[in-house]
Amino acid sequence: MVTERDYYEVLGVARGASDAEIKRAFRKLAQQWHPDVSKDPASDVRFKEINEAYQVLSDPQRRQAYDMFGRAGVSGGADAGFGAGFSGFSDIFDAFFGGASTGAARHGRPAVGSDLRYDLRISFEEAVAGTEKEIEFPVLDRCLTCGGSGAKPGTSTSTCPQCQGRGEIRTVRQTMLGQMVNVSACPRCRGEGRIIESACETCHGEGRTEQTRKLRVTIPAGIDEGHQVRLSGEGEAGPRSGPLGSLNVAVHVTPHPRLRREGTELYYELDISIAQAALGTRVQVPTVEGSEEIEVRPGTQPGTELRLRGKGVPHLRRTGSRGDLHVFVRVVVPGRLSKEQRKALEAYADASGEAVWDHSGGLMDRVRDALG
């Protein structure tokens, strides 16, 4: 015959232990013996035993009955199984890490409103420099008539008589494993703990109505495609004075026709002629602030990089820091030449001793030249 251990012994506390000491002991043991954490084969049984002891000793009335009559005083044993007496995994987590020991403490609070998303398109220049935009969007906002309470002006809410303000209904049933406690939101007050005797005629007791909201949104310099600006408290209102959710402004940037962006760096491909590359020149290149003149030195080779420091995109998180504009030189070879252009290039080739195609002579001339 297996002897059932004393609940105080299971938790490792004295009979006169305070509620805080019992809760602290349970957290420590539960974290150690939870089957998802412990590799001990007996963790399953051990955790069940710890949970069973805590469910009795954390309840003042059941603890008093246990102290007087032992296990017989708590109707044949406490709640059994993983999480029996809890309304779900979140209750176990709360018990582990400092929340309420039961789900009741979380009920009765107004529900938080939904988060919203707004897609905003801005220009390339606005993304680099930063901007401010006014946006307008539909939203479920607090009712202007009742101020979000859902009650008719001049009336108030009252404690729900069905759940006594707890916001939840608990039902207990006996199983082979002991008592099983089922916790669900109160159907009368919808888990809020309070009811409205006379509903607002505008929102019909919901506490919110569909409205149009206008906002000015600051877009920081350096923002990029796909980034979001989160505005807390600008989403939908929760029902019956519930907290407001957040508004997420998703930014979409129109590409620049000539500049390419990679992070904080900008890239531009500059086309120049053979003569410009050989002799050097000064040309205009596009920047975010407008065109800027740069120098191409004589003898510049294809693929040469010319860097304009600080002409890129500002860093989002490093104030005063900015990327560069990288200009890559492409030497464009003309596909067709005028007669004057051809003569000039032939003269250059002749002076350089370079062999080029002779367009002036016929086939015999070329054969003669080859035989020499």
C-alpha positions as CSV (number, residue, x, y, z in Angstrom):
1,M,0.0,0.0,0.0
2,V,1.4,3.4,-1.0
3,T,1.2,6.1,1.7
4,E,0.2,9.5,0.5
5,R,2.6,12.2,1.5
6,D,1.5,15.2,3.5
7,Y,0.9,18.3,1.3
8,Y,3.2,20.5,3.4
9,E,5.9,17.9,3.0
10,V,5.4,17.7,-0.7
11,L,6.0,21.5,-1.1
12,G,8.7,21.5,1.6
13,V,7.1,24.1,3.8
14,A,6.0,24.3,7.5
15,R,2.4,24.0,8.4
16,G,2.4,27.6,9.5
17,A,3.8,28.8,6.1
18,S,2.4,32.0,4.7
19,D,0.6,32.2,1.3
20,A,3.7,33.8,-0.2
21,E,6.0,31.0,1.1
22,I,3.7,28.4,-0.3
23,K,3.5,30.1,-3.7
24,R,7.3,30.6,-3.8
25,A,7.9,26.9,-3.0
26,F,5.4,25.8,-5.7
27,R,7.1,28.0,-8.3
28,K,10.5,26.6,-7.5
29,L,9.4,22.9,-7.5
30,A,7.2,23.3,-10.6
31,Q,10.0,24.8,-12.6
32,Q,12.2,21.9,-11.5
33,W,9.7,19.0,-12.1
34,H,7.6,20.2,-15.0
35,P,7.6,17.3,-17.6
36,D,8.7,19.6,-20.4
37,V,11.8,20.6,-18.4
38,S,12.8,17.7,-16.2
39,K,14.4,14.6,-17.8
40,D,13.6,12.4,-14.7
41,P,11.2,9.6,-15.7
42,A,9.2,10.2,-12.5
43,S,8.7,13.9,-13.3
44,D,5.2,13.2,-14.5
45,V,4.1,11.8,-11.2
46,R,6.1,14.3,-9.2
47,F,4.6,17.3,-10.9
48,K,1.1,16.0,-10.5
49,E,1.8,15.6,-6.7
50,I,3.2,19.2,-6.5
51,N,0.3,20.7,-8.4
52,E,-2.2,18.7,-6.2
53,A,-0.6,20.0,-3.0
54,Y,-0.5,23.6,-4.2
55,Q,-4.2,23.6,-5.3
56,V,-5.2,22.7,-1.8
57,L,-2.8,24.8,0.2
58,S,-3.3,27.9,-1.9
59,D,-7.0,28.0,-1.2
60,P,-7.7,29.3,2.3
61,Q,-10.9,27.2,2.8
62,R,-9.5,24.0,1.4
63,R,-6.3,24.5,3.4
64,Q,-8.4,24.9,6.6
65,A,-10.3,21.7,5.9
66,Y,-7.1,19.8,5.1
67,D,-5.5,21.0,8.4
68,M,-8.5,19.7,10.3
69,F,-9.4,16.5,8.5
70,G,-6.5,15.7,6.2
71,R,-7.3,14.5,2.7
72,A,-10.7,13.4,3.6
73,G,-11.5,17.1,4.3
74,V,-10.9,18.1,0.7
75,S,-13.3,15.6,-0.9
76,G,-11.1,12.8,-1.7
77,G,-8.1,14.7,-3.0
78,A,-7.2,17.9,-4.7
79,D,-7.3,18.5,-8.4
80,A,-5.3,16.0,-10.3
81,G,-3.4,16.0,-13.6
82,F,-1.3,18.6,-15.3
83,G,-2.9,22.0,-14.9
84,A,-6.1,20.8,-13.2
85,G,-7.5,23.9,-11.5
86,F,-5.8,26.1,-14.0
87,S,-7.7,27.6,-16.9
88,G,-4.9,26.9,-19.4
89,F,-1.2,27.0,-19.9
90,S,-1.1,30.7,-19.3
91,D,-2.3,30.1,-15.7
92,I,0.6,27.6,-15.1
93,F,3.0,30.2,-16.6
94,D,1.6,32.9,-14.3
95,A,2.0,30.6,-11.3
96,F,5.6,29.9,-12.3
97,F,6.7,33.5,-12.9
98,G,4.7,35.7,-10.6
99,G,1.2,36.1,-12.1
100,A,-2.0,35.1,-10.5
101,S,-2.3,31.5,-9.1
102,T,-5.7,31.1,-10.9
103,G,-7.3,32.5,-14.0
104,A,-9.8,34.6,-12.0
105,A,-7.3,37.5,-11.5
106,R,-7.1,38.0,-15.3
107,H,-10.8,38.1,-15.9
108,G,-12.8,41.2,-15.4
109,R,-10.3,43.3,-17.3
110,P,-11.5,45.1,-20.5
111,A,-10.2,43.5,-23.7
112,V,-7.5,45.4,-25.6
113,G,-8.5,46.7,-29.0
114,S,-7.1,45.3,-32.2
115,D,-3.9,46.5,-33.9
116,L,-4.3,48.1,-37.3
117,R,-2.1,48.4,-40.4
118,Y,-1.9,51.4,-42.7
119,D,0.1,51.2,-46.0
120,L,1.7,54.5,-46.8
121,R,3.6,55.2,-50.0
122,I,6.3,57.9,-50.1
123,S,8.9,59.1,-52.6
124,F,12.5,58.1,-52.6
125,E,13.6,61.6,-51.6
126,E,11.1,61.6,-48.7
127,A,12.4,58.2,-47.4
128,V,16.0,59.6,-47.4
129,A,15.2,63.0,-45.9
130,G,12.3,62.1,-43.7
131,T,8.9,63.6,-43.9
132,E,5.6,64.1,-42.1
133,K,2.3,62.8,-43.6
134,E,-1.3,63.2,-42.7
135,I,-3.2,59.9,-42.9
136,E,-6.9,59.2,-42.6
137,F,-8.5,55.8,-41.9
138,P,-11.7,54.1,-40.5
139,V,-11.4,52.8,-37.0
140,L,-13.6,51.5,-34.2
141,D,-13.1,54.2,-31.6
142,R,-14.6,55.0,-28.3
143,C,-18.3,56.0,-28.5
144,L,-18.6,59.8,-28.2
145,T,-22.0,59.4,-26.5
146,C,-21.1,57.2,-23.6
147,G,-17.3,57.8,-23.5
148,G,-16.7,54.1,-24.2
149,S,-18.5,52.7,-21.1
150,G,-21.3,51.2,-23.2
151,A,-23.8,52.5,-20.6
152,K,-26.5,55.1,-21.4
153,P,-25.4,58.5,-20.2
154,G,-26.5,59.1,-16.6
155,T,-26.4,55.3,-15.8
156,S,-23.5,53.1,-14.7
157,T,-22.4,49.5,-14.8
158,S,-23.0,47.0,-12.0
159,T,-21.3,43.8,-10.7
160,C,-22.4,40.8,-12.7
161,P,-24.7,38.7,-10.4
162,Q,-23.8,35.5,-12.2
163,C,-20.1,35.5,-11.7
164,Q,-20.0,38.0,-8.8
165,G,-17.6,40.2,-10.7
166,R,-15.0,37.5,-11.3
167,G,-15.7,37.4,-15.0
168,E,-15.5,33.6,-15.1
169,I,-17.6,30.6,-14.3
170,R,-16.0,27.5,-12.6
171,T,-17.6,24.1,-12.8
172,V,-16.3,21.1,-10.9
173,R,-16.8,17.4,-11.8
174,Q,-15.5,14.2,-10.4
175,T,-13.3,12.0,-12.5
176,M,-11.2,8.9,-12.0
177,L,-8.2,11.3,-11.4
178,G,-10.1,13.4,-8.9
179,Q,-11.8,16.7,-9.2
180,M,-11.6,18.4,-12.6
181,V,-12.2,22.2,-12.6
182,N,-13.4,23.8,-15.9
183,V,-13.0,27.6,-16.1
184,S,-14.8,29.6,-18.8
185,A,-15.8,33.2,-19.4
186,C,-19.0,34.3,-17.8
187,P,-21.7,34.2,-20.6
188,R,-23.6,37.1,-19.1
189,C,-20.9,39.7,-18.8
190,R,-18.6,38.1,-21.5
191,G,-15.8,37.8,-19.0
192,E,-15.8,41.5,-18.0
193,G,-17.2,41.1,-14.5
194,R,-19.7,43.9,-14.9
195,I,-22.9,44.3,-16.8
196,I,-24.8,47.3,-18.3
197,E,-28.3,47.8,-17.0
198,S,-29.2,50.4,-19.7
199,A,-27.2,50.3,-22.9
200,C,-26.0,53.4,-24.8
201,E,-28.3,54.0,-27.7
202,T,-25.5,55.0,-30.0
203,C,-23.2,52.0,-29.6
204,H,-25.8,49.6,-28.2
205,G,-23.6,48.8,-25.3
206,E,-20.4,48.0,-27.2
207,G,-18.7,51.2,-26.1
208,R,-17.3,51.9,-29.6
209,T,-18.5,53.0,-33.0
210,E,-16.9,53.2,-36.4
211,Q,-15.3,56.6,-36.9
212,T,-12.7,58.3,-39.2
213,R,-9.4,59.2,-37.6
214,K,-6.8,61.7,-38.9
215,L,-3.2,61.6,-37.8
216,R,0.0,63.2,-38.7
217,V,2.7,60.6,-38.9
218,T,6.4,61.4,-38.7
219,I,8.5,59.3,-41.0
220,P,12.2,59.3,-39.9
221,A,15.0,60.0,-42.3
222,G,16.6,56.8,-43.7
223,I,13.5,54.6,-43.6
224,D,13.4,51.9,-46.2
225,E,10.8,49.8,-48.1
226,G,8.9,47.4,-45.7
227,H,9.8,49.3,-42.5
228,Q,7.0,50.0,-40.1
229,V,6.3,52.9,-37.8
230,R,4.4,51.7,-34.7
231,L,2.1,54.1,-33.0
232,S,0.9,52.8,-29.7
233,G,-2.7,53.7,-28.6
234,E,-3.7,54.6,-32.2
235,G,-5.4,51.3,-33.1
236,E,-9.0,50.2,-32.4
237,A,-10.5,50.8,-29.0
238,G,-11.4,47.8,-26.9
239,P,-15.0,47.1,-26.1
240,R,-16.4,49.0,-23.1
241,S,-13.5,51.3,-22.4
242,G,-10.9,48.6,-23.2
243,P,-7.4,49.9,-24.0
244,L,-6.6,51.0,-27.6
245,G,-4.5,48.8,-29.8
246,S,-1.6,50.1,-31.9
247,L,-1.4,51.4,-35.5
248,N,1.4,50.0,-37.7
249,V,2.2,52.2,-40.6
250,A,3.9,50.1,-43.3
251,V,6.1,52.3,-45.5
252,H,6.4,51.7,-49.3
253,V,9.1,53.7,-51.1
254,T,8.8,54.6,-54.8
255,P,12.2,53.6,-56.5
256,H,14.4,56.4,-57.8
257,P,14.7,56.4,-61.7
258,R,18.5,56.5,-61.6
259,L,19.8,55.8,-58.2
260,R,19.9,52.3,-56.6
261,R,19.8,51.9,-52.8
262,E,21.4,49.2,-50.6
263,G,20.9,50.1,-47.0
264,T,22.5,53.5,-46.4
265,E,24.6,53.4,-49.6
266,L,23.5,54.8,-53.0
267,Y,24.8,53.6,-56.4
268,Y,24.9,55.3,-59.8
269,E,26.3,54.2,-63.2
270,L,27.9,57.0,-65.1
271,D,28.2,56.7,-68.9
272,I,31.1,58.6,-70.6
273,S,32.7,58.5,-74.0
274,I,36.1,57.2,-74.9
275,A,37.3,60.7,-75.4
276,Q,36.0,61.8,-72.0
277,A,37.6,58.8,-70.3
278,A,41.0,59.5,-72.0
279,L,41.0,63.3,-71.8
280,G,39.0,63.8,-68.6
281,T,35.9,65.8,-68.1
282,R,33.4,67.3,-65.6
283,V,29.9,65.9,-65.6
284,Q,26.7,66.2,-63.6
285,V,25.5,63.2,-61.5
286,P,22.2,62.9,-59.7
287,T,22.0,63.0,-55.9
288,V,19.1,63.0,-53.5
289,E,19.4,66.8,-53.1
290,G,19.8,67.4,-56.9
291,S,22.5,67.3,-59.5
292,E,26.2,67.7,-58.5
293,E,29.2,68.2,-60.7
294,I,32.1,65.8,-60.3
295,E,35.5,65.5,-62.0
296,V,36.5,62.5,-64.2
297,R,40.3,62.5,-64.4
298,P,42.1,61.9,-67.6
299,G,42.8,58.2,-68.2
300,T,39.9,57.0,-66.1
301,Q,39.3,53.3,-66.8
302,P,36.0,51.5,-67.2
303,G,34.6,50.3,-63.8
304,T,36.4,53.1,-61.8
305,E,34.5,54.0,-58.6
306,L,34.1,57.7,-57.7
307,R,32.8,58.0,-54.2
308,L,30.8,61.0,-52.9
309,R,31.1,60.9,-49.1
310,G,28.0,61.7,-47.1
311,K,25.7,61.8,-50.1
312,G,24.0,58.5,-49.3
313,V,21.1,57.7,-46.9
314,P,21.1,58.7,-43.2
315,H,21.4,55.9,-40.6
316,L,18.1,55.3,-38.8
317,R,19.7,54.8,-35.4
318,R,22.9,56.8,-35.7
319,T,22.2,60.5,-35.6
320,G,24.5,62.5,-37.9
321,S,25.8,59.4,-39.7
322,R,25.1,59.0,-43.4
323,G,26.2,56.6,-46.2
324,D,27.9,57.5,-49.5
325,L,27.0,57.8,-53.1
326,H,29.1,55.4,-55.3
327,V,29.5,56.4,-58.9
328,F,30.8,53.6,-61.2
329,V,32.2,54.7,-64.6
330,R,31.1,53.0,-67.8
331,V,33.0,53.9,-71.0
332,V,30.5,53.7,-73.9
333,V,31.9,52.6,-77.2
334,P,29.8,54.1,-80.1
335,G,28.2,51.6,-82.4
336,R,28.2,53.9,-85.5
337,L,30.7,56.6,-86.4
338,S,30.4,59.6,-88.7
339,K,33.1,60.1,-91.4
340,E,34.8,62.7,-89.3
341,Q,34.8,60.6,-86.2
342,R,36.2,57.6,-88.1
343,K,39.0,59.7,-89.5
344,A,39.9,61.1,-86.1
345,L,40.1,57.6,-84.6
346,E,42.1,56.2,-87.5
347,A,44.5,59.1,-87.1
348,Y,44.8,58.2,-83.4
349,A,45.3,54.6,-84.2
350,D,48.0,55.4,-86.7
351,A,49.8,57.6,-84.3
352,S,49.6,54.9,-81.6
353,G,50.7,52.1,-84.0
354,E,47.5,50.2,-83.5
355,A,46.2,47.9,-86.2
356,V,42.6,48.7,-87.1
357,W,40.2,47.8,-89.9
358,D,40.8,49.8,-93.1
359,H,37.5,51.1,-94.3
360,S,38.9,53.2,-97.2
361,G,40.6,50.5,-99.3
362,G,39.1,47.7,-101.3
363,L,39.9,44.0,-101.0
364,M,43.0,44.2,-103.3
365,D,44.3,47.1,-101.3
366,R,44.1,45.1,-98.2
367,V,45.8,42.0,-99.8
368,R,48.5,44.3,-101.2
369,D,49.0,45.8,-97.8
370,A,49.3,42.4,-96.3
371,L,51.9,41.2,-98.8
372,G,53.7,44.3,-98.2
